[in-house]
Amino acid sequence: MCARFTLSQADKDIMAAYSAKLANPFTPKQHIAITDTSLVITADQPDVLQPMHFSIVPHMAKDKKEFVKYSLFNSQSEEIMGKKLFRPLLLHHKTCLIPADGFVEWQLNGTNKDPFQIHLTDRDIFSFAGIWSRWIDPATKEPYNSFAIMTIKANPLVAWIHNNKRGKLITPDQARMPVILPKEDENLWLDKELAPADLLSLCKPYPAELMDARELSQRVNIERNDEGRLMYPQNSL
């Protein structure tokens, strides 16, 4: 499960991390939620960082607002080949890298949901494994490009934080986390010659010992759009 993430690094650092160019100017973001835009690198254009919307609009949708009922912002890697909305994307190599420098999960403590930002200790910028789709608006005929983040069973650190689903406690083996690719696997995720089974073999829990987390201010829960202060640590405001 991953519904919010961050990409707050400078554009020059993002381009350097991928040896890619920006298709459009990019403003660093401390908060990326469903329907927001962020950068992706696709298998079709592996040298371009381009903007897309977070959460895929299904091909049969009559309106892009229909994405809400389908909840297509994540795809479980173990089940994707059985999902009619996601399977064709993998078969047709609609894979993408989703640059990030952290993601947010909530820990349930009694009636409170405490937000944590989780990041890597071995690099500042990393990639979620993703899939993407292009939907054409029936009314305007304009394209709407969107992406989803692949997920996998959570490692111990993320499972300790992400201990709930829709406000109900879950066991550690039920917890999910985004698929974070080791640097050496990023090009493989974009390789159009790899079979779907080989692509899915790259989807593994990232080592907990290479991750860290910090508790955030409760402002994350109440002021989603306060871009300048959302990632402040607990008790800092």
BASEVO-779788 format. One record per residue (C-alpha): residue number from 1; x, y, z; residue in three letters. Coordinates in Angstrom, 3 decimals, padded with zeros to 6 digits. Layout:
+-----+----------+----------+----------+-----+
!   k !       xx !       yy !       zz !   r !
+-----+----------+----------+----------+-----+
! NUM !        X !        Y !        Z ! ALA !
...
+-----+----------+----------+----------+-----+
***
This chain:
+-----+----------+----------+----------+-----+
!   k !       xx !       yy !       zz !   r !
+-----+----------+----------+----------+-----+
!   1 !  000.000 !  000.000 !  000.000 ! MET !
!   2 !  001.398 !  003.364 ! -000.955 ! CYS !
!   3 ! -000.902 !  006.343 ! -001.409 ! ALA !
!   4 !  001.485 !  009.216 ! -000.683 ! ARG !
!   5 !  005.117 !  009.805 ! -001.480 ! PHE !
!   6 !  007.638 !  012.601 ! -001.850 ! THR !
!   7 !  010.054 !  013.872 ! -004.493 ! LEU !
!   8 !  011.652 !  016.927 ! -002.964 ! SER !
!   9 !  015.077 !  016.756 ! -004.617 ! GLN !
!  10 !  016.227 !  019.451 ! -007.042 ! ALA !
!  11 !  015.487 !  018.834 ! -010.711 ! ASP !
!  12 !  019.194 !  018.755 ! -011.602 ! LYS !
!  13 !  019.776 !  015.968 ! -009.063 ! ASP !
!  14 !  016.845 !  013.955 ! -010.379 ! ILE !
!  15 !  018.123 !  014.241 ! -013.951 ! MET !
!  16 !  021.623 !  013.241 ! -012.849 ! ALA !
!  17 !  020.315 !  010.199 ! -010.990 ! ALA !
!  18 !  018.763 !  008.831 ! -014.178 ! TYR !
!  19 !  020.885 !  010.398 ! -016.925 ! SER !
!  20 !  017.590 !  011.637 ! -018.324 ! ALA !
!  21 !  016.132 !  014.943 ! -019.429 ! LYS !
!  22 !  012.966 !  016.623 ! -018.220 ! LEU !
!  23 !  010.061 !  016.784 ! -020.651 ! ALA !
!  24 !  008.620 !  019.722 ! -018.678 ! ASN !
!  25 !  009.830 !  021.958 ! -015.839 ! PRO !
!  26 !  009.497 !  020.251 ! -012.467 ! PHE !
!  27 !  008.905 !  021.734 ! -009.033 ! THR !
!  28 !  010.077 !  019.574 ! -006.092 ! PRO !
!  29 !  007.139 !  018.146 ! -004.145 ! LYS !
!  30 !  006.929 !  017.240 ! -000.476 ! GLN !
!  31 !  003.569 !  015.631 ! -000.950 ! HIS !
!  32 !  002.284 !  013.542 ! -003.874 ! ILE !
!  33 ! -001.171 !  012.027 ! -003.425 ! ALA !
!  34 ! -003.665 !  010.260 ! -005.661 ! ILE !
!  35 ! -004.444 !  012.254 ! -008.869 ! THR !
!  36 ! -001.411 !  014.529 ! -008.332 ! ASP !
!  37 !  001.259 !  014.601 ! -011.017 ! THR !
!  38 !  004.793 !  013.357 ! -010.598 ! SER !
!  39 !  007.668 !  012.216 ! -012.791 ! LEU !
!  40 !  008.038 !  008.824 ! -014.414 ! VAL !
!  41 !  010.457 !  007.208 ! -016.859 ! ILE !
!  42 !  008.790 !  004.736 ! -019.216 ! THR !
!  43 !  010.136 !  001.762 ! -021.146 ! ALA !
!  44 !  009.050 !  003.612 ! -024.293 ! ASP !
!  45 !  011.155 !  006.692 ! -023.464 ! GLN !
!  46 !  013.889 !  005.610 ! -021.040 ! PRO !
!  47 !  015.820 !  008.872 ! -021.346 ! ASP !
!  48 !  012.902 !  011.213 ! -020.530 ! VAL !
!  49 !  011.417 !  012.223 ! -017.175 ! LEU !
!  50 !  007.806 !  013.031 ! -017.945 ! GLN !
!  51 !  004.807 !  014.026 ! -015.796 ! PRO !
!  52 !  001.920 !  011.642 ! -015.208 ! MET !
!  53 ! -001.001 !  011.427 ! -012.802 ! HIS !
!  54 ! -000.898 !  009.119 ! -009.792 ! PHE !
!  55 ! -003.600 !  006.392 ! -010.067 ! SER !
!  56 ! -004.507 !  004.758 ! -013.334 ! ILE !
!  57 ! -007.773 !  005.544 ! -015.071 ! VAL !
!  58 ! -009.183 !  002.240 ! -016.443 ! PRO !
!  59 ! -009.626 !  001.982 ! -020.201 ! HIS !
!  60 ! -013.401 !  001.565 ! -019.953 ! MET !
!  61 ! -013.924 !  004.708 ! -017.865 ! ALA !
!  62 ! -016.301 !  007.282 ! -019.285 ! LYS !
!  63 ! -014.872 !  009.969 ! -017.013 ! ASP !
!  64 ! -011.502 !  010.210 ! -015.303 ! LYS !
!  65 ! -013.278 !  010.620 ! -011.966 ! LYS !
!  66 ! -014.180 !  006.928 ! -012.195 ! GLU !
!  67 ! -010.682 !  006.035 ! -011.007 ! PHE !
!  68 ! -012.021 !  006.516 ! -007.452 ! VAL !
!  69 ! -014.191 !  003.426 ! -007.492 ! LYS !
!  70 ! -011.450 !  001.270 ! -008.978 ! TYR !
!  71 ! -008.647 !  002.358 ! -006.595 ! SER !
!  72 ! -005.896 !  001.777 ! -009.158 ! LEU !
!  73 ! -003.021 !  003.600 ! -007.477 ! PHE !
!  74 ! -001.308 !  000.345 ! -006.422 ! ASN !
!  75 ! -001.005 ! -003.098 ! -007.999 ! SER !
!  76 ! -000.039 ! -006.193 ! -006.027 ! GLN !
!  77 !  002.868 ! -007.755 ! -007.903 ! SER !
!  78 !  001.871 ! -011.292 ! -006.881 ! GLU !
!  79 ! -001.616 ! -010.894 ! -008.395 ! GLU !
!  80 ! -001.138 ! -008.575 ! -011.376 ! ILE !
!  81 ! -001.318 ! -011.331 ! -014.004 ! MET !
!  82 ! -004.793 ! -012.212 ! -012.739 ! GLY !
!  83 ! -006.103 ! -008.648 ! -012.907 ! LYS !
!  84 ! -007.788 ! -007.797 ! -016.207 ! LYS !
!  85 ! -007.173 ! -004.075 ! -015.752 ! LEU !
!  86 ! -003.433 ! -004.439 ! -015.069 ! PHE !
!  87 ! -002.346 ! -007.612 ! -016.880 ! ARG !
!  88 ! -002.352 ! -006.058 ! -020.400 ! PRO !
!  89 ! -000.099 ! -003.234 ! -019.198 ! LEU !
!  90 !  002.586 ! -005.669 ! -018.093 ! LEU !
!  91 !  002.177 ! -007.830 ! -021.188 ! LEU !
!  92 !  002.666 ! -004.770 ! -023.397 ! HIS !
!  93 !  005.637 ! -003.537 ! -021.363 ! HIS !
!  94 !  003.954 ! -000.421 ! -020.035 ! LYS !
!  95 !  006.453 ! -000.376 ! -017.210 ! THR !
!  96 !  007.917 !  002.735 ! -015.639 ! CYS !
!  97 !  010.245 !  003.983 ! -012.954 ! LEU !
!  98 !  008.695 !  006.373 ! -010.435 ! ILE !
!  99 !  011.369 !  008.563 ! -008.810 ! PRO !
! 100 !  010.901 !  009.304 ! -005.105 ! ALA !
! 101 !  012.873 !  010.237 ! -002.013 ! ASP !
! 102 !  010.398 !  008.938 !  000.550 ! GLY !
! 103 !  006.902 !  007.593 !  001.116 ! PHE !
! 104 !  004.371 !  008.015 !  003.906 ! VAL !
! 105 !  002.602 !  005.312 !  005.915 ! GLU !
! 106 !  000.481 !  005.489 !  009.058 ! TRP !
! 107 !  000.783 !  003.529 !  012.283 ! GLN !
! 108 ! -002.408 !  002.865 !  014.223 ! LEU !
! 109 ! -002.020 !  003.604 !  017.942 ! ASN !
! 110 ! -005.356 !  003.279 !  019.679 ! GLY !
! 111 ! -007.565 !  005.811 !  017.950 ! THR !
! 112 ! -004.625 !  007.767 !  016.521 ! ASN !
! 113 ! -002.999 !  007.272 !  013.129 ! LYS !
! 114 !  000.597 !  008.489 !  013.367 ! ASP !
! 115 !  002.298 !  009.389 !  010.067 ! PRO !
! 116 !  005.849 !  008.311 !  009.239 ! PHE !
! 117 !  008.063 !  009.182 !  006.301 ! GLN !
! 118 !  010.148 !  006.208 !  005.176 ! ILE !
! 119 !  013.313 !  006.745 !  003.144 ! HIS !
! 120 !  016.462 !  004.891 !  002.090 ! LEU !
! 121 !  019.800 !  005.205 !  003.838 ! THR !
! 122 !  021.924 !  004.185 !  000.842 ! ASP !
! 123 !  020.720 !  006.850 ! -001.637 ! ARG !
! 124 !  018.670 !  010.032 ! -001.709 ! ASP !
! 125 !  016.640 !  009.273 ! -004.850 ! ILE !
! 126 !  015.189 !  005.844 ! -005.594 ! PHE !
! 127 !  012.641 !  004.259 ! -007.930 ! SER !
! 128 !  009.338 !  002.558 ! -007.325 ! PHE !
! 129 !  008.515 ! -000.090 ! -009.917 ! ALA !
! 130 !  005.428 !  001.117 ! -011.744 ! GLY !
! 131 !  003.055 !  000.549 ! -014.619 ! ILE !
! 132 !  001.367 !  003.244 ! -016.650 ! TRP !
! 133 ! -001.535 !  003.767 ! -019.030 ! SER !
! 134 ! -002.818 !  006.325 ! -021.496 ! ARG !
! 135 ! -006.539 !  007.050 ! -021.359 ! TRP !
! 136 ! -008.276 !  009.218 ! -023.966 ! ILE !
! 137 ! -011.037 !  011.444 ! -022.649 ! ASP !
! 138 ! -014.175 !  010.610 ! -024.695 ! PRO !
! 139 ! -015.404 !  014.198 ! -024.425 ! ALA !
! 140 ! -012.255 !  016.186 ! -025.179 ! THR !
! 141 ! -010.150 !  013.511 ! -026.959 ! LYS !
! 142 ! -007.226 !  014.606 ! -024.807 ! GLU !
! 143 ! -004.822 !  011.975 ! -023.448 ! PRO !
! 144 ! -004.487 !  011.427 ! -019.710 ! TYR !
! 145 ! -001.346 !  009.542 ! -018.738 ! ASN !
! 146 ! -001.362 !  007.892 ! -015.317 ! SER !
! 147 !  000.623 !  005.395 ! -013.264 ! PHE !
! 148 !  000.319 !  002.897 ! -010.427 ! ALA !
! 149 !  002.941 !  001.677 ! -007.959 ! ILE !
! 150 !  003.673 ! -002.028 ! -007.666 ! MET !
! 151 !  003.485 ! -003.441 ! -004.140 ! THR !
! 152 !  004.907 ! -006.449 ! -002.321 ! ILE !
! 153 !  004.792 ! -007.964 !  001.167 ! LYS !
! 154 !  006.289 ! -005.466 !  003.628 ! ALA !
! 155 !  009.690 ! -005.837 !  005.246 ! ASN !
! 156 !  009.805 ! -005.748 !  009.099 ! PRO !
! 157 !  010.324 ! -001.973 !  009.326 ! LEU !
! 158 !  007.400 ! -001.078 !  007.067 ! VAL !
! 159 !  005.209 ! -003.805 !  008.595 ! ALA !
! 160 !  005.801 ! -002.318 !  012.061 ! TRP !
! 161 !  004.641 !  001.100 !  010.825 ! ILE !
! 162 !  001.960 !  000.079 !  008.347 ! HIS !
! 163 !  000.042 ! -002.030 !  010.881 ! ASN !
! 164 ! -003.448 ! -001.250 !  009.646 ! ASN !
! 165 ! -005.722 ! -001.285 !  006.635 ! LYS !
! 166 ! -008.562 !  001.211 !  006.481 ! ARG !
! 167 ! -008.162 !  001.889 !  010.183 ! GLY !
! 168 ! -008.208 ! -001.761 !  011.313 ! LYS !
! 169 ! -005.193 ! -003.568 !  012.733 ! LEU !
! 170 ! -003.535 ! -006.176 !  010.520 ! ILE !
! 171 ! -000.822 ! -008.733 !  011.183 ! THR !
! 172 !  002.756 ! -008.127 !  009.934 ! PRO !
! 173 !  002.363 ! -010.730 !  007.193 ! ASP !
! 174 ! -000.632 ! -008.787 !  005.826 ! GLN !
! 175 !  001.248 ! -005.488 !  005.532 ! ALA !
! 176 !  002.288 ! -004.178 !  002.128 ! ARG !
! 177 !  004.989 ! -001.835 !  000.862 ! MET !
! 178 !  005.885 ! -000.314 ! -002.522 ! PRO !
! 179 !  008.340 ! -002.207 ! -004.699 ! VAL !
! 180 !  011.602 ! -000.242 ! -004.514 ! ILE !
! 181 !  014.105 ! -001.326 ! -007.141 ! LEU !
! 182 !  017.824 ! -001.706 ! -006.423 ! PRO !
! 183 !  019.741 !  000.653 ! -008.693 ! LYS !
! 184 !  021.043 ! -002.246 ! -010.791 ! GLU !
! 185 !  017.477 ! -003.460 ! -011.504 ! ASP !
! 186 !  016.061 ! -000.166 ! -012.776 ! GLU !
! 187 !  017.064 ! -000.746 ! -016.405 ! ASN !
! 188 !  015.787 ! -004.324 ! -016.219 ! LEU !
! 189 !  012.332 ! -003.086 ! -015.189 ! TRP !
! 190 !  012.307 ! -001.037 ! -018.398 ! LEU !
! 191 !  013.663 ! -003.868 ! -020.601 ! ASP !
! 192 !  011.074 ! -004.680 ! -023.268 ! LYS !
! 193 !  012.750 ! -007.997 ! -023.997 ! GLU !
! 194 !  012.034 ! -009.423 ! -020.548 ! LEU !
! 195 !  009.052 ! -011.726 ! -020.133 ! ALA !
! 196 !  006.422 ! -010.774 ! -017.540 ! PRO !
! 197 !  007.638 ! -013.518 ! -015.199 ! ALA !
! 198 !  011.167 ! -012.116 ! -015.327 ! ASP !
! 199 !  009.892 ! -008.603 ! -014.656 ! LEU !
! 200 !  007.879 ! -009.792 ! -011.668 ! LEU !
! 201 !  010.921 ! -011.606 ! -010.281 ! SER !
! 202 !  012.359 ! -008.119 ! -009.656 ! LEU !
! 203 !  009.528 ! -007.311 ! -007.256 ! CYS !
! 204 !  010.954 ! -007.999 ! -003.804 ! LYS !
! 205 !  010.767 ! -006.291 ! -000.397 ! PRO !
! 206 !  013.569 ! -003.739 ! -000.093 ! TYR !
! 207 !  015.950 ! -004.641 !  002.780 ! PRO !
! 208 !  014.807 ! -003.094 !  006.060 ! ALA !
! 209 !  018.416 ! -002.474 !  007.074 ! GLU !
! 210 !  018.758 ! -000.028 !  004.160 ! LEU !
! 211 !  015.706 !  001.991 !  005.216 ! MET !
! 212 !  014.878 !  004.423 !  007.989 ! ASP !
! 213 !  011.775 !  006.258 !  009.153 ! ALA !
! 214 !  010.862 !  009.375 !  011.083 ! ARG !
! 215 !  007.568 !  010.263 !  012.674 ! GLU !
! 216 !  005.922 !  013.301 !  011.129 ! LEU !
! 217 !  003.802 !  016.125 !  012.431 ! SER !
! 218 !  000.080 !  015.397 !  012.627 ! GLN !
! 219 ! -000.271 !  018.263 !  010.155 ! ARG !
! 220 !  000.020 !  015.607 !  007.445 ! VAL !
! 221 ! -003.383 !  014.308 !  008.540 ! ASN !
! 222 ! -005.214 !  017.627 !  008.594 ! ILE !
! 223 ! -003.575 !  019.962 !  006.066 ! GLU !
! 224 ! -002.797 !  017.904 !  003.005 ! ARG !
! 225 ! -002.017 !  020.899 !  000.827 ! ASN !
! 226 !  000.311 !  022.755 !  003.192 ! ASP !
! 227 !  003.186 !  021.916 !  000.871 ! GLU !
! 228 !  005.863 !  023.852 !  002.702 ! GLY !
! 229 !  005.468 !  022.176 !  006.112 ! ARG !
! 230 !  003.943 !  018.748 !  005.603 ! LEU !
! 231 !  007.132 !  016.782 !  006.129 ! MET !
! 232 !  008.076 !  018.462 !  009.411 ! TYR !
! 233 !  009.062 !  015.978 !  012.148 ! PRO !
! 234 !  006.765 !  015.247 !  015.084 ! GLN !
! 235 !  006.578 !  018.055 !  017.703 ! ASN !
! 236 !  008.291 !  020.552 !  015.414 ! SER !
! 237 !  005.153 !  022.654 !  014.947 ! LEU !
+-----+----------+----------+----------+-----+
***
